[in-house]
Amino acid sequence: MARDTARATSSILPLQRGQPPDRIVICSSSIGTILKKYTNCHIPSEIRATVLSMQSIVGNSALALLAPLLGGMVDLLSLRSSLSIFGLLVLVLSSVLLIGKERNDRG
């Protein structure tokens, strides 16, 4: 039974150990831990539950919107290409948002 499961998994995800999915899990786990520590240190306890709920809602909503898009891209391209494109988009959008925030704070 375990062999059948391993064979089925390897046909779905033909990746070697250490390729992008392993790195994604490590990065997402680290980000979650960092956000929880920041929230616990800097958000007053009276509103902490609300902030944590909002973080969860925003994260799950983004996943619900982006997962089908990423899946379609993987079907058309490859996993590596799709993740690279998404990574570049995140970098560009983050940069734009940070520049906009800094300009807003100045003026």
matplotlib code that plots the C-alpha trace (Angstrom):
import matplotlib.pyplot as plt

x = [0.0, 2.8, 4.5, 1.4, 1.0, 4.7, 4.4, 1.3, 2.8, 6.0, 4.0, 2.1, 5.1, 8.2, 10.6, 13.7, 14.3, 15.5, 13.6, 11.1, 8.3, 10.7, 11.9, 8.3, 7.3, 10.4, 9.9, 6.1, 6.7, 9.3, 7.1, 4.2, 6.4, 7.8, 4.4, 3.0, 6.0, 5.6, 1.8, 2.3, 4.9, 3.4, -0.3, -2.2, -4.0, -7.4, -7.3, -4.9, -7.6, -9.1, -5.8, -5.0, -8.4, -7.9, -4.4, -6.0, -8.8, -6.5, -4.1, -6.8, -8.5, -5.2, -4.7, -8.2, -7.7, -4.1, -4.1, -6.3, -4.2, -1.0, -2.4, -3.4, 0.1, 1.7, -0.4, 0.7, 4.3, 6.2, 6.3, 9.6, 8.6, 5.3, 6.8, 9.5, 6.9, 4.9, 8.1, 8.9, 5.3, 5.5, 8.8, 7.6, 4.2, 5.9, 8.4, 5.6, 3.6, 6.6, 7.6, 4.0, 3.9, 7.1, 5.9, 2.7, 4.5, 6.7, 4.1]
y = [0.0, 2.4, 1.7, 2.6, 5.8, 6.7, 5.8, 7.9, 10.9, 10.7, 10.7, 13.8, 15.7, 14.6, 16.8, 15.9, 16.7, 20.3, 21.8, 24.6, 23.0, 22.2, 25.8, 27.1, 25.2, 26.3, 30.0, 30.0, 28.4, 31.0, 33.9, 32.6, 32.4, 35.8, 37.4, 35.7, 36.9, 40.5, 40.4, 39.1, 41.7, 44.8, 44.5, 45.2, 42.1, 43.9, 43.7, 40.9, 38.3, 40.6, 41.2, 37.5, 36.8, 39.5, 38.0, 34.6, 35.9, 37.9, 35.0, 32.5, 34.9, 35.4, 31.7, 31.1, 33.7, 32.8, 29.0, 28.4, 31.0, 29.3, 25.9, 27.1, 28.6, 25.3, 23.5, 25.9, 26.3, 24.4, 24.6, 26.3, 28.9, 29.6, 30.0, 32.3, 34.5, 34.7, 35.5, 38.3, 39.7, 39.7, 41.5, 44.1, 44.7, 44.8, 47.4, 49.5, 49.4, 50.2, 53.2, 54.4, 54.1, 56.0, 58.8, 58.9, 59.1, 62.0, 64.2]
z = [0.0, 0.9, -2.4, -4.4, -2.5, -3.1, -6.8, -7.2, -5.4, -7.4, -10.7, -9.5, -8.2, -10.1, -8.1, -6.4, -2.7, -2.2, -5.2, -4.8, -2.7, 0.2, 0.2, 0.0, 3.1, 5.0, 4.0, 4.7, 8.1, 9.0, 7.9, 10.0, 13.1, 12.5, 12.1, 15.2, 17.3, 15.9, 16.6, 20.1, 20.9, 19.3, 19.3, 22.5, 23.9, 23.7, 19.9, 19.3, 18.5, 15.9, 14.2, 14.2, 12.6, 10.0, 9.2, 8.7, 6.5, 4.3, 4.0, 3.2, 0.7, -1.1, -1.3, -2.6, -5.4, -6.4, -6.1, -9.2, -11.1, -10.2, -11.1, -14.5, -15.0, -14.0, -16.6, -19.3, -18.2, -15.6, -11.8, -11.7, -14.3, -12.6, -9.2, -10.7, -12.3, -9.1, -7.1, -9.5, -9.3, -5.5, -5.5, -8.0, -6.2, -2.8, -4.1, -5.5, -2.3, -0.2, -2.4, -2.3, 1.5, 1.9, -0.4, 1.5, 4.9, 3.7, 2.1]

ax = plt.figure().add_subplot(projection="3d")
ax.plot(x, y, z, "-o")
ax.set_aspect("equal")
plt.show()
